[in-house]
Amino acid sequence: MFRNKNESIVYKCTVRLLEDADILECEFQSFHRGSYLVEYICEQLEINEKDYFGLRYVDASKQRHWLDLGKSVIKQCKDVDPFLFSFRVKFYPADPFRLTGNGRLMLYQQLKRDLRHGRLYCSIGEAAALGSLIVQEELGDYDEVVHIGDYVSSLNLALRQTEALEKKIMDLHKKRQPYQDPSVAMDEFMGIARGLETYGIDPHPVKDHRGSQLYIGINYSGISTFVSGKRSQHFRWNEVHKLNFEGKMFIAHLSYTDASREPKKHTIGFKCSSNATCRYLWRCAIEQMLFFTLPNSQHAAVVSGGGFFSWGTKFKYTGRTEREILTESINALRKQKMTNSEASKRKASSVPATPSSPQGDLAQIRKLLRNSYIASDDYKHLNLHSGYSSLPRSTMSEPLGCHMATTDSLGNIVYSNHPHDAMGGGGAVQIPSLEPVSEEARLRASSNIDNLHQSIGTVGNGGEAGEYYIKGDVIEYSAPECATINNLCEGRLSHQNAKSKRNEYHSYAQQHQVAYASTCPTISDASKSATQAKGLQNQYDRQNAVNCAKGVRKFRFLNAFIPSFLFVIIAMTVSAIVILESESEIFERIRNMPEMISLRYQYYQPLKEYVLQKFGRKS
């Protein structure tokens, strides 16, 4: 009835596969999330391990993004027109042979693409070995008649495909054994690729604190930095304590153990080209860390990034983790093995025993059955005069409810297995039925008696201060000096006001005295009158408490928050100016922190120059 107009709109998008010539068209609606597109494409390509793959797109500012599986596609691609996505391997597994079927084929194509675009950086010898495997998979065995001249030059194998590299590739292709299946070359290719330092690396250009150009790569093992294609630093995931970013600065908080086995903490920062690039790098690092380290996706919390002086970003991981995938595959294998073992056992049990079959187990089983039968037969002939507590509780015995006790004419106890014999005549004594005692009723009666005695003692003896007592035909009340009012109004009212309140209370109590019957007919009437007077006292105490509470000044949140907030802002500003402007060695370590460096060059220095220029001074 109240249908949303956007629900009827159908959007079309184009998905480029790992081979540039392969394109897949699909449709989605405004309420569809990113997981819908990924699952649809994996179903079309018949990929079982869909969690290792993702969709990537480029926004209007030429910044790449991974499509978030938990968010709407339309909200993520507001400025993207037309909708164009690239199907890529998002998480490279540590062991590529975990993938099966088309999933492994897609990983092989992704690694070929990485080698072709220079992401899978390696030496010339390794590139030649990988190239020869690609030629073997695409062209088959070497044939002198077909493969003549520079037949490799027509294939795009590497980023820097020189004549020397092509010659080495052809030499290795000639030496390969003939009649090899293409899948063998694919597996050998992935085996070499996973041993490289750049396996699963998407390089992000950054600069260190010296301004030197380097690249950050993130994969299943952790975060690595590369200089001229060689890894210079490597931080494993168990050493990474926290990942954050501040403006253009990507910050990693490390916690590791040095050679002396002492725990140490270190913070390292890298400067990106723009804020959007830094945010994208942080997002990739967070996703990789959570996918390869979390036990399951239920433990994934909302991760927040960005500092005080940048736009905060929140991220919630969606999908399964690698441990969940491996656990499910292991459980499936165990279930399959159990099914096969049970089927084999059923098949073996259906075969009759032969002289060649083991008879020791069958003889032992027969012996156990014989012993249990004898034990159960002896149990029926036990001397029951020893009492039930001495009988062994065995599952082979008869039900306990079948034995009934009777006495014969000589007074001996006779046990019968039939209830009608025990309850019938023949000198049998019938066991009287026992009625359960209501403990709740007994406690209620005891409580009523105690209350009655207490009422008598209070009314008759006068009680303590603040109790009721009988005086003639009237129940009077002895006021406890208005303790309740003094406690509530302590510090709020003066001594004179408290005294006037006590006088007012005495007059209030005298006006509401309860007349006691002259004959005092029952104790319950006196107790009822005392309860009524006590209720008047409680009502008066509540009224005075309300009056005292009205006199208290109401707490206002804004009155306390605004001064505190201004004080914190002023204190932080003054502290930052002192730390950044002073040249003291005390603040040297704080000034070299990545957060302070980012604060200085992105916010403090431009603001300082603007203020000095505004007042007509030169920086």
Summary of the structure (lengths in Angstrom):
residues: 619
radius of gyration: 44.2
end to end distance: 66.4
largest distance: 135.8
contacts: 1570
relative contact order: 0.05
helix: 48%
strand: 17%
